Amino acid sequence: MKLNTNDTLLFIGDSITDCGRNRPVGEGGFGQLGNGYVAQVDALLHAVYPERNIRILNTGISGNTVRDLKQRWQEDVLDLKPDWLSIMIGTNDVWRQFDQPLNPAYHVYLTEYEQTLKELLALTRPLLKGLILMTPYYLEPNEDDPMRATMDVYRSAMRNIADEFDAILVDTQAAFDAISEHVYLSSLAIGWDRVHPGQRGHMTLAREFLKAIQFEL
């Protein structure tokens, strides 16, 4: 397992990461990390590797785009001095183009998405033991769906950035697509939006994350 004794692992992202976590920083304990995949990762790491004393932090904020991450990067990443950093961002960057099409000020197009991530990672990667990038996803199996197709473009960009910055890639869309062979994919979401996962969806994210860091039961 890639995380070592006394390592700090920080998760940052949007509502999928936030998931009701405590403010100002969700850290350990009941409810502190929210009720999503971050809390599930924390629970499994501490159950299986208690001797490693791994510290988990959550600075996800609902509604964030990569533009928002840039504004709070110093306080919510650099000042916390993580050993490992996990980023999952891109959902709102794409979604605002579809649910608020007449408000382009809220749209984060691909060029800005890529350039901002690269700027932040160029600053941060040398300070880390390890970097984990989780692709954005859409709980829609039809690849011709306009939002799914756009999300796949941003997903591909995240994959390329992972290669450039020697990061571990967690392809969340691929994980959900595999499940779609057996269940109606949007049943993993809360409500209609095909974005916010329920507990089965969050466990899928946690499982893929843990596989990527070579977690073993």
N, C-alpha and C positions, 0 to 999 in steps of 0.2 A: 504494500500500500504506500502510495507516494508521499502522504503527509507524515511528518516525523514528530517526535516528542516535543511538546510545547509550541508547535506551529500555530499561527493564527491564520484562519481562513475567512476572508471577507467576501460576502455576496453583495452585489449591487445590481440594480435593475429597476423595473417598473412595478406595477401592481402584482404581477405574478410572483415576484420576489418579495415584495412588501408584505402582502397577505395579512395585514393587521398587526404587524410587528410593533413593539414598543418604541417610543421616542425618548431621547434623541437617537440612541443606537440600540437595536435589539441584540441582546447578548445573553445566551444561556437561559435556563430556567423556564418554567411554564409560561407560555404566552409571549415571552420576550422576543422570540424569533418569528412570530406570526404562526399561522396554522397551515402553511404550505410546504413546498418541497425543501426549503431551508431547514425548517424544524425537523422534518423527516430525516434529512441527511445528518443533522446534529444528533438525533436520537440513536441512529444506527451506528455512527462513529463511536459514540460514547458507550454503547452497549457492547460493541465488538472489540474496540481498542481502548478500553478505559485507561490503560497504563500510559497512553501517549498524551493525555491531558491536552487535547486539541481544543483551541478556543475558536468558536464560531461567532461571527458578527454579521448583522444584516442591516444594510443601509438602503434597501429598496424603497422607492417612493412611487405610489400610484400615479399613473398618468404621465410618467417621465418619458421623454425621448432622449436620444444621445445629446441633444442640445442642452437639456436640463442637467444631464450628468456632467457636462463640461463646466457648468456654472458652480457645481458643488463638489468638484473633484478634490480640491485641496482639503476641505474639511472632512468629507465623507470617504476618502480613500487615503490620500497621502499622509494626513495627520494621524491616521490610525495605524500606520506602519504594518500592514499585513505581510505575512510571509507568502501567502497564496491569495490570489484574487480571482473571483469568478464574476463574469459579466454576462447578463442576458438582457439585451436591449434591441429594439427594432420594431416591436409590435405596434406601439403608438406612432412611430415614425411613418409606418405604412397606413395604419388604421385611420389617422386623421385625414388622409387623402381620400378616404371613402365615406366616413361618417360626417365630415365637415368639408365637403368639396368646394364650397364657396368661401372658405377662410384659408387661403394659401399661406397666411402668416404662421399657421400651425403645422404646415406640411414640412417634413424633413426629407428632402429628396436624396437619391442615392449618392450623389457626389458629396453632399454635406455629411451624410452618414459615414461614408468611408473615410473622408478626410478628418473628421472629428475623432473617430475611433483611433485612427493612426496617430494623430497628434497626442492623444491621451496615453496611448500605449508606448509611444516613443519616449515619453517622459517617465513612465512608470515601470516598464518591463525590466530595466536594469536593477531595480530595487527589490525585485521579487525572486523568491525561489521557484515559483511556478505560476502560470497563468492558464485559466480555463475559460474558454469562450463558448457560450451556449447559443445556438442559433435561434432566431425568432421562428415562430410556427403559426399555423392556422389550422384549427380542427375541422378541416374540409378536405376530403380525399380527392375531389375533382380538381386536377391540376390546371384546368382551363378556367376555373372560377377566377374572376379578375383580381380579387384580393389575395387568393392563394397564389396566383401567378406572380403578383408583385412581391409577396412575402418570400417566395422562392428566390427572387433576384437578390433581395437583401440577405437571405440565408447563404447564397453563394458568395456574396461579398464577405460575410463573416468567415466563411470557410477559407477564403483567400487571405484574409487578415490573420487568421490563426497560423497559416503556413508562414507568413512573413515574420511573425513575432514569436515563433517557436512556442505556440500555445497548444494545449490539449483542446480538441474540438469535441463538443457534445452536440450531435445532430439531433435535436429534439424532434424535428419534423419527421425524420426517418423512423424514429421510435414510434411516433403516433401513427405513421402510415402502416407500420407492421401490425399494429393493433387493429387498424381499420379493415384488415382481412377477416376479422372475426366479429367485430362489434360495430355498431353505428357510431362513427367517430364523434359526432357532436354530443353523444350521450356522456362523454367525458367532461363536458363543459358545464358550467353553472349558467342556466338561462339560455338565451338565444344567441349570444354574441360569438360563439365558437372561438373565444379567446381565453376566457378565465376558466381554468380547470377546476373540477371538483377533486375530492380526495384521491380517486383512482388516477386522475390526470396528474396530480401532484406526485403521486407515487411513481408514475412513469418517469417524470422528470428526475426525481431522486434516484431512481434505479439507474438511469442512463448516466447521471453525474457520477455515481459511485462506481459504476463499471469503468468509467473513463479514468478514475484515479486508482484503479486496480484494487478496489475494496474486495476483501474475501471474508466470507462467513467462517 
